[in-house]
Amino acid sequence: MVSRFASVVDCRETFLNYPHDFQRARGTCIRKTNLNQPWPSHSPRTHRETSVYISPQTTNSKLPQEQRPSVLVMSSYGGAFMPQINQSELTQLNDLSDFELLLSSDERLSICGFGSLLSERSARSTFTDLTNFRLARLNGFRRVFAHAAPIFFQRGIAKPQTKEISSLSVEPCQGESLIVTVFEIQRSEVPSFIEREHEFRFLAVVPETLDGIPFTSPAVLCARYTDEEYFEIRCKGSKEIYFQNYGRYNIDKIWRDDIFPCRVYLRH
């Protein structure tokens, strides 16, 4: 039996077939989905598809060994040429001061979007003053449905009985790539962005154009985290903060490999 996820995986090829006609590509993806198909007893929850990390001398946090790509990256940042960087040393952004180091001269931050942020309309509903919305490619990452999303419980669309509670994230995967969007937001929007994407690991990455030309400055990507790091860094070791974000929905484990995508969310 073909799973709903298999239909979503086909969207990668659709975006590549229509790189300059985003609305047509997205519409094709939506028509391929089928909300009535049941999930199989086992399901690959990764969506393989663009990306590289770059270190602007901010907080250096290393990912677990199994998540470390070995690709080397070269780019320019802030007008100065940066040396070749080994992706085993990935830059993680932990607090507002880290994000501020990535601001452009006009006080804007580049965001690397996936999932619902592939839609400019959806992105603008979240970031009302975004600018320069465009498609890009991110090498060295793949999509994965691997975390429980509180917003699905808030909106009553999560199905814990069938474990259909997962939202989309990305994780490092050598040799893979994905289509993303890149756009800029104002400095004043950064704190709310951090709070809204509370459960993610924030990474500085360098996408490339669809023609393979690396961007000249990094963008922020929301990537897969771990429960341990989330509790210590985001919740600052506070059980009360964890309860407000997850515990009140009876979620005792966030990042996991035994859950399925929320079907309503997949319509994005």
N, C-alpha and C positions, 0 to 999 in steps of 0.2 A: 504494500500500500504506500502511495506517495504521501509524504507528510506536508503540512503547510510550510514547514521550514524549507523543504526542497524547492517550493515555488519561489520563496524569497531569495534563495541563492541565485536563481536565474536572473534576478535584477541586475547583478553585476554585469553580465553580458549585455543587458539592455542598455545600461548607461554607457557602455563602451561603444555600442552601435549608434547611439544618438548623442554624442558628446556635446554637440552644439544646439541641441533641441531638448532642453531639460524637461519641459512640461510633457512632451511626447514620451520621453523615457519614463518619467514617473507614472504617467497614466498607463503605460504598458505594464509596468510592475504591478500596479493595483489590480489590473484586469486579470493577472495571472493567479491571484490569490483566491483561496476558497475557505471561508470561515467555517464551513460545515464539516470539513475533513477532520477525523479524529487523529490524535497524535499516535504514532507507533509506540510499541513497548520500549524501544530505544530510539534515540534521536540524536544526530550530530547537531550541536547547537552553535557551531562556529560558522560564520559567513566569511569565506576566504576572499580576500580582495587586495595600499600605498603608503612608505613613511620612514622617517628617520628622525632621530633625536639630535639636538644640538645643545651644547652646554655654554651658556653665557656667563659662566663663572658664578652661578648662583648656588643654592643648596644642592649638594651632590648626594643623592641617595641611590644606592644600587638595588636593582631588582633581583629577585631570586634567580639562582643560576639557570633554572630551566626556562626562564623568560628572557634571557639575554641574547639578543641577536649579535652577530659578530661583524656586521657591516660597518665600514668606515664611511664617514660623512665629511664633506667639505662644503663650506658656505661662508658668506660674508655677513656680518651683523654690525649694525651701528656704524657703518662706513669703514670698519676695519676688518681686514681679512682674518678669519679664524683658522687655526691649525686643524689638521685632520684629527677627528675625534673617534675613539673607539666606542661603539655602542654598548659595550659592557659597562660603561659608566654613564648612566642615563641621568638627566637632570630632572629632579622632582621639585615641584613648587608647593611648598607647605603652608605659606602664609602670604598675606597681602604684599609684604615687602618683596617677596620673590617675584610676584606678578609685575610689580612696578618697575623692575629691572628690564622688563620686556616691552615697556611702553615706547611708542614711536615719538618722534619730535613733536607731533601734534596731539600727544596725550591719548593715543588710541592703542588698543590691544587686539591682536589678531586671534581669532578663534577658529579652531579646526572642527567642523561639524560633521556629524553622521546621524543616522536614524531620522527622526523628524526634522532635524536641522538641514536635511538635504532639500527641503522645501523652503523657498525664500519666504513664502507667506507664513509658514509656521515659525520660521526664525524671527520674522519681524513681529510676530505676536508676542515673542519673548523679549527681543531686543529691538525696541521701537525705533531707535536711532542708528541702527547698524548701517555701515557703508561698504561699498565695494564687494558685494556678494558675487562669488564666482566658484566654478568647479575646479577641483585640483585632484592630484593623486598623492597617496601616502604610502610609501614603501616600508616593508618590514613589519607590517601589522595585519591582523585579521579581525573580523567582527566575531563577537561571541555573546550568546545569551547566558549569562552566568551570575546574575545577581537579582535578588528580590527588590522590587521597587515600591516604596511606600505609597507613591501617588496612585498606584493601581488599587490599593486598598482604600485610599481616601475617596476615590471616585467610584468604588464599588464594581470594578471590572476585573479584579483579581479572582482567580479560581483556585484557592488553596487545596481543594479536594483533589484536583487533577494536576496540581503543581504548576498551573499556568499563571505564574506570578513574575516572570522574568522580563527585564528590560534589556536593551542593547548596550554593549560596551565594546571596547577593542582591547587587544592584548598584543604584545610583541610576538612576531612569528617570522623567522628568517625565510626569505624567498617569497613571501606573500605581499599583496598590495591591495588597496581599496580606493574607491572613488569617494571623495569627501567634498565639502564646501569650505571655503575660507572667507571670512568677513571680519570687519573691524568694529569694535564697540568702544564707547567712551570710557574714560577712566572711572567716572562716577558709577558705571554699571558693573564694575568688577566685583565689589563686595557682594552684591546680590547674586551674581553668577557663581561665586564660590559657595554661597549658602545654598543655592538651588541644586548644585551638583555635589552635594555634601558627601556622597558615598564613594566618589571616584578618586583615583590617583591623578593628579594634574601633572602633565609632562610638557616640556618645551620640545616641539618637533619642527622639522622643516619639510613641508610638502613640496611638490613640484607641479608645474603646469601639465596639462594633458599632452603637451609636446615634449615633456621630459626635462624642462628647464627648472632647476631648483629655485625656490623663493629666496629672496635676499635677507629675510628676517624670519624668526621663528613664530609659531602659532601655538596656542595652548590646546592640548588634547585631553579629553576625559578618558582615562584608561582603567583597566581592571586593577582593583585594590586587593587587600587582604583584610579579613575581619580584625586581626590583631593590630595592624597598622591603623585601621579606621578607628578603633577604640582608643588607641594611645594618642594619635595625632588629631583626628577630627573631634573626637569626644573628650580629649584631654584626660582620659582615664575616668571619666564621670559616667556612672551608671544612669544617672538622671538624664543626661544629654542623650545617651543611647536609647533610653526608654521613650523620650519624646519623639525621636526619629524613627525607631524601629520596634522597640519592645511593646509599645501599646498595640501593635498589630500582630502580636504573638510571633514576631520574627526573631528567632534566637541565633540565626546564622544568615549572613547577607550574601557573601560570595561563595558559590557552590556550583557543582556540576550535575546535580540531579533534578533540575527544574527546567520548565519549558517556557517559551515566550508567551506573553499575554496576547491573546488573539486580536483583541480590539486594537492594541498598540501596533500590530503588524500591518494595519491598514495604511500606516505612514510609509 
